[in-house]
Amino acid sequence: MSVYDELTSVQRCLDDLYRSLGRLEQQMGGGGLDTRRVRVDADHLRDSVALLRDSASNASARRPDLVTISDTPYDAALWTDSDDEGLGARDRHAP
């Protein structure tokens, strides 16, 4: 699934949560401290998902262009002045 599909799924779940909270509040008789706390937490979740949706759209807008890397071997002359990594220089030995 893509990020947008996942975010849409999360949004649907939050909508279901809001509907369930509304029914629960009606059954429990209003806005007790516990139900208000859950409502505030659900509001925070909704805000967080909105921020995620914004950051996902911004991230896809600034995606850099892909660079193609050739499969042809590099010129061996590029490596003549380098040491073998971890082994030291060719004309010296370890102490």
C-alpha positions in Angstrom: 0.0 0.0 0.0 1.1 3.5 -0.6 1.5 6.1 2.1 -1.7 7.9 0.9 -3.6 4.6 1.1 -2.4 4.0 4.6 -3.2 7.6 5.7 -6.7 7.2 4.2 -7.1 4.0 6.1 -6.1 5.7 9.4 -8.5 8.6 8.6 -11.3 6.1 8.2 -10.5 4.4 11.5 -10.5 7.8 13.2 -13.9 8.6 11.7 -15.2 5.3 13.1 -13.7 6.2 16.4 -15.5 9.5 16.4 -18.8 7.9 15.6 -18.3 5.3 18.4 -17.3 8.0 20.9 -20.5 9.9 20.0 -22.6 6.8 20.7 -20.7 6.1 23.9 -21.2 9.6 25.2 -24.9 9.3 24.5 -25.1 6.0 26.4 -23.0 7.2 29.3 -25.0 10.4 29.7 -22.7 13.1 28.6 -19.4 14.6 29.2 -17.7 13.0 32.2 -14.0 13.5 32.8 -13.1 10.2 31.2 -15.1 10.7 28.1 -13.8 14.2 27.6 -10.2 12.9 28.0 -10.8 10.3 25.3 -12.4 12.9 23.0 -9.4 15.2 23.5 -7.0 12.3 22.7 -9.0 11.5 19.6 -8.7 15.2 18.6 -5.0 15.0 19.0 -4.8 11.9 16.9 -6.8 13.7 14.2 -4.4 16.6 14.3 -1.4 14.3 14.1 -2.8 12.5 11.1 -3.4 15.8 9.4 0.3 16.8 10.0 1.4 13.4 8.7 -0.7 13.9 5.5 0.9 17.4 5.0 4.4 16.1 5.5 3.8 13.2 3.2 2.6 15.5 0.4 5.6 17.8 1.0 8.0 14.9 0.9 6.7 13.7 -2.4 6.9 17.2 -3.9 10.6 17.6 -3.1 11.8 14.2 -4.1 15.1 14.6 -5.9 15.5 13.3 -9.5 17.0 9.8 -9.8 20.6 9.6 -11.1 21.5 6.7 -13.4 24.8 5.0 -12.5 26.4 3.1 -15.3 27.3 -0.6 -15.0 30.5 -0.2 -16.9 33.6 -0.7 -14.8 35.6 2.3 -13.6 39.0 3.1 -15.2 41.7 1.3 -13.1 43.9 4.4 -13.4 41.6 6.2 -11.0 42.8 3.9 -8.2 46.6 3.9 -8.7 47.4 6.4 -6.0 45.1 4.9 -3.3 46.0 2.5 -0.6 44.3 -0.8 -0.1 41.8 0.0 2.6 42.8 -1.5 5.9 46.0 -3.0 4.5 48.2 0.0 4.2 50.4 1.2 1.3 51.9 -1.3 -1.1 55.5 -0.3 -0.5 55.2 -0.4 3.4 54.6 -3.2 5.8 52.8 -3.3 9.2 54.9 -2.8 12.3 
